Amino acid sequence: MRPLGGAEFENEVGCIVAIRIVVDSTADIPSARARDLGIEVVPLTVLFGDESFRDGVDLDGSEFYRRLATSAQAPTTSTPPPGLFEEHYRKLVAGGATGILAMHIGSELSATYSVSRTAAEAVTADTGVPIEVLDSRTVSSGFGLPAEILAREAREGASLEQLKAHAQSLLARVHLVAVLDTLEYLRRGGRIGNARAMLGTLLNVKPLLEVRDSKVVPLENVRTRAKAQERIGQIIAGLGELEAVAISQSDAAVGGQLQRVVQTFWKGPIEIFSLGPVVGTHAGPGAGAVVAITRQ
């Protein structure tokens, strides 16, 4: 579970990092990695009936999927209030941050980006510290992986302007292709049309999806999980030269299968992200995605 953490963050030589990176919890960055990189994570909320949980703080992924399998009520999600973003931003400023770069889940998938901007404008007006808020237009490791890259650069002394420019470049080159067990969870959350969800259910197929420009875009229906994962590998391999690769997984079995596929054409490191409660509410169990950042 992830506490709010301290405001100050030092690099390897003991200097306070001046520019801090902020994401919301749908980036699915593992808590230990976020802490090590000095990434500030603002949690969204998951609700099971009258019970409310902060994503990754009160409820982690493994407990969420156990609840999902046994709960009579389908979970719902909600964005953080502006006051919570203000709390996090003010804490970073109090800890010595001279600038903040925030990235959030795609604005057509959630109101989080808009709420964060409102809070950032209030904090900047009050403190004078610039806060850049970016719409990632994607989800999970689609912006979690860029956030990790940027946090490492911030630790090395990159300016806010440099980080913003690189963030925009990285996000423009992100590709996220996913396989789901069913489209039912997306249908429940209103993220994809009912007709498409019914088609996937009736044919008993594994749907392939892409998150593109803040939209969930159906790609193909594939008969088996193994063939779906193989097809994801073909799609990602066909993108050309890659700069970085990550896998988002609802469980280790799904992630391991995707990792073996990716390793047939990518020999570099693969960052692993676990789909947390908010993203899992819409993706459901048995989901996995490959995220690739193409080279410029």
C-alpha positions in Angstrom: 0.0 0.0 0.0 1.2 3.5 -0.8 1.3 6.4 1.7 1.4 10.0 0.6 5.1 10.1 1.2 7.5 13.0 1.9 7.7 16.2 -0.1 11.4 16.2 -0.6 13.2 13.9 -3.0 17.0 13.7 -3.4 19.0 12.3 -6.3 22.0 10.0 -5.9 24.4 12.8 -4.9 22.0 14.1 -2.2 20.7 17.2 -4.1 17.0 17.9 -3.8 15.3 17.3 -7.2 13.8 20.7 -8.3 11.3 19.5 -10.9 8.9 16.8 -9.7 6.7 14.4 -11.8 3.1 13.8 -10.8 0.8 11.1 -12.2 -2.6 9.8 -11.2 -3.0 6.2 -10.1 -4.2 5.0 -13.4 -0.5 5.1 -14.6 -0.2 1.9 -12.6 3.4 2.5 -11.6 4.4 0.1 -8.9 4.5 1.9 -5.5 8.2 0.9 -4.8 9.3 2.2 -8.3 7.3 5.4 -7.9 8.9 6.0 -4.5 12.4 5.2 -5.8 12.0 7.6 -8.7 10.3 10.4 -6.7 7.1 10.2 -8.7 4.1 11.6 -6.8 0.9 9.5 -7.3 -2.6 11.0 -6.8 -5.1 8.2 -6.3 -8.5 7.9 -8.0 -11.3 6.1 -6.1 -12.9 2.7 -6.5 -16.3 2.1 -5.0 -17.9 -1.3 -4.2 -21.4 -0.2 -3.3 -21.1 2.1 -0.2 -17.4 1.2 0.3 -14.9 3.6 -1.0 -11.2 2.9 -1.6 -8.3 5.0 -2.8 -6.6 3.3 -5.7 -3.3 1.7 -4.6 -3.6 3.2 -1.1 -6.5 1.4 0.6 -6.9 -1.3 -2.1 -4.2 -2.9 -4.2 -4.6 -4.8 -7.4 -4.5 -8.4 -5.9 -7.2 -7.5 -3.3 -9.3 -5.7 -6.0 -9.4 -8.7 -8.3 -10.4 -11.0 -5.4 -13.3 -8.6 -4.6 -14.2 -8.3 -8.2 -14.6 -12.1 -8.4 -16.9 -12.3 -5.4 -18.7 -9.0 -5.1 -22.4 -9.0 -6.0 -22.0 -5.3 -7.0 -19.9 -4.1 -9.9 -17.3 -1.5 -8.9 -17.4 2.0 -10.1 -14.7 4.7 -10.2 -14.4 8.4 -9.5 -11.8 11.1 -10.1 -10.0 12.9 -7.2 -11.4 16.2 -6.0 -9.4 19.3 -6.9 -8.5 19.7 -3.2 -6.6 16.4 -3.3 -4.5 17.6 -6.2 -3.9 20.9 -4.5 -2.8 19.0 -1.4 -0.2 17.1 -3.4 1.0 20.1 -5.4 1.4 22.3 -2.3 3.3 19.5 -0.5 5.8 19.3 -3.3 6.2 23.1 -3.4 6.7 23.1 0.4 9.4 20.4 -0.1 11.4 22.6 -2.5 10.0 21.9 -5.9 10.5 24.8 -8.3 8.4 23.2 -11.0 6.0 20.3 -11.5 5.1 18.2 -14.5 1.9 16.2 -14.2 0.5 13.6 -16.7 -2.9 12.1 -16.5 -5.2 9.4 -18.0 -6.7 10.5 -21.4 -9.2 13.3 -21.0 -12.0 11.4 -22.8 -11.6 8.5 -20.5 -11.7 10.4 -17.3 -12.2 14.0 -15.9 -8.9 13.7 -14.0 -6.9 15.8 -16.3 -9.4 18.7 -16.1 -9.6 18.5 -12.3 -5.8 18.5 -12.0 -5.5 21.6 -14.3 -7.9 23.5 -12.1 -5.9 22.6 -9.0 -2.6 23.4 -10.7 -3.8 26.9 -11.7 -4.8 27.7 -8.2 -1.5 26.5 -6.7 0.6 28.4 -9.3 -1.5 31.6 -8.7 -0.8 31.3 -5.0 2.8 30.2 -5.0 4.3 31.3 -8.4 5.6 27.7 -9.0 4.8 26.6 -12.5 2.8 23.4 -12.9 2.5 21.9 -16.4 -0.4 19.5 -16.7 -0.5 17.1 -19.8 -3.3 15.0 -21.2 -1.5 11.7 -22.0 -4.4 10.6 -24.2 -3.7 7.0 -23.0 -3.8 4.9 -19.8 -1.7 2.7 -17.6 1.9 2.1 -18.7 1.0 4.2 -21.8 1.9 7.2 -19.6 3.4 5.4 -16.7 6.4 4.3 -18.8 7.0 7.9 -20.0 6.6 9.2 -16.5 9.4 6.9 -15.3 11.7 8.1 -18.1 11.0 11.7 -17.2 11.5 11.2 -13.5 15.0 9.8 -14.2 15.8 12.9 -16.3 14.4 15.2 -13.6 16.7 13.5 -11.1 19.6 14.4 -13.5 18.7 18.1 -13.5 16.5 18.5 -16.6 14.4 21.8 -16.6 10.7 21.9 -16.6 10.7 23.1 -20.3 13.0 20.2 -21.3 10.8 17.7 -19.5 7.6 19.0 -21.0 9.0 18.9 -24.5 10.3 15.3 -24.0 7.0 14.3 -22.4 5.1 15.5 -25.5 7.5 13.7 -27.8 7.2 10.4 -25.8 3.4 10.6 -25.6 3.1 11.2 -29.3 5.1 8.0 -29.9 3.3 5.7 -27.5 1.4 2.7 -28.8 -0.8 0.5 -26.5 -2.4 -2.7 -27.7 -4.4 -4.9 -25.3 -6.1 -8.2 -25.1 -9.2 -8.6 -22.8 -11.0 -11.7 -21.7 -14.3 -10.0 -22.4 -15.6 -6.6 -23.3 -18.2 -6.8 -20.6 -16.3 -4.6 -18.1 -15.7 -1.9 -20.7 -19.4 -2.0 -21.6 -20.4 -1.6 -18.0 -18.2 1.5 -17.7 -19.5 3.0 -20.9 -16.1 2.9 -22.6 -17.3 0.9 -25.6 -20.6 0.3 -27.4 -23.1 -2.4 -26.3 -23.2 -3.9 -29.8 -19.5 -4.6 -29.8 -19.6 -6.0 -26.3 -22.4 -8.4 -27.3 -20.4 -9.5 -30.4 -17.4 -10.4 -28.4 -19.5 -12.4 -25.9 -21.5 -14.3 -28.5 -18.4 -15.4 -30.5 -16.4 -16.3 -27.4 -13.4 -14.5 -28.7 -10.5 -12.5 -27.2 -10.9 -8.9 -28.3 -7.8 -6.9 -29.3 -8.0 -3.2 -28.5 -5.9 -0.1 -28.9 -6.0 3.0 -26.8 -5.6 5.9 -29.3 -6.2 9.6 -28.8 -8.1 9.0 -25.5 -10.4 6.4 -27.2 -10.7 2.6 -26.8 -10.5 1.4 -30.4 -11.5 -2.2 -31.2 -8.9 -3.8 -33.5 -9.7 -7.5 -34.0 -11.5 -10.5 -32.5 -9.1 -13.4 -32.1 -10.2 -17.0 -31.2 -7.8 -17.9 -28.5 -5.7 -16.1 -25.9 -2.5 -17.5 -27.4 -3.3 -16.3 -30.8 -4.4 -12.9 -29.5 -1.0 -12.5 -27.7 0.8 -13.6 -30.9 -1.1 -11.0 -32.9 -0.2 -8.2 -30.4 3.4 -9.2 -30.9 3.0 -8.9 -34.7 1.4 -5.5 -34.3 4.1 -4.1 -32.0 6.9 -5.6 -34.0 5.5 -4.0 -37.1 5.8 -0.5 -35.6 9.5 -0.3 -36.6 12.4 0.6 -34.3 11.4 0.9 -30.7 12.8 3.0 -27.8 11.1 1.4 -24.8 8.6 -1.4 -24.0 6.4 -2.2 -21.1 3.7 -4.7 -20.2 0.6 -4.0 -18.2 -1.0 -7.1 -16.6 -3.9 -8.0 -14.5 -2.0 -11.0 -13.2 1.5 -12.5 -13.6 0.3 -15.3 -15.8 -1.0 -12.9 -18.5 2.1 -10.8 -18.2 4.4 -13.7 -18.5 2.8 -14.9 -21.7 3.0 -11.4 -23.2 6.6 -11.1 -22.1 7.6 -14.3 -23.9 6.0 -13.0 -27.1 7.7 -9.6 -26.8 11.1 -11.2 -26.2 10.9 -12.8 -29.7 11.6 -9.4 -31.3 12.7 -7.0 -28.5 15.9 -7.7 -26.6 15.9 -4.6 -24.4 14.4 -4.2 -20.9 10.7 -4.7 -20.3 9.0 -2.7 -17.5 6.2 -4.5 -15.8 3.1 -2.7 -14.6 0.2 -4.3 -12.8 -3.3 -3.1 -13.8 -4.6 -1.4 -10.6 -8.2 -1.2 -9.3 -9.3 1.7 -11.4 -8.1 0.4 -14.7 -9.1 -3.1 -13.7 -12.6 -2.0 -13.1 -12.9 -1.3 -16.9 -10.5 -3.9 -18.2 -11.5 -6.8 -16.0 -9.5 -9.9 -15.0 -7.4 -11.7 -17.6 -6.3 -8.5 -19.3 -2.9 -7.6 -20.6 -1.3 -4.9 -22.8 1.9 -4.2 -24.5 3.1 -0.6 -24.7 5.8 0.5 -27.0 7.5 3.9 -27.6 8.8 4.1 -31.1 12.1 5.9 -31.9 12.0 9.3 -33.4 
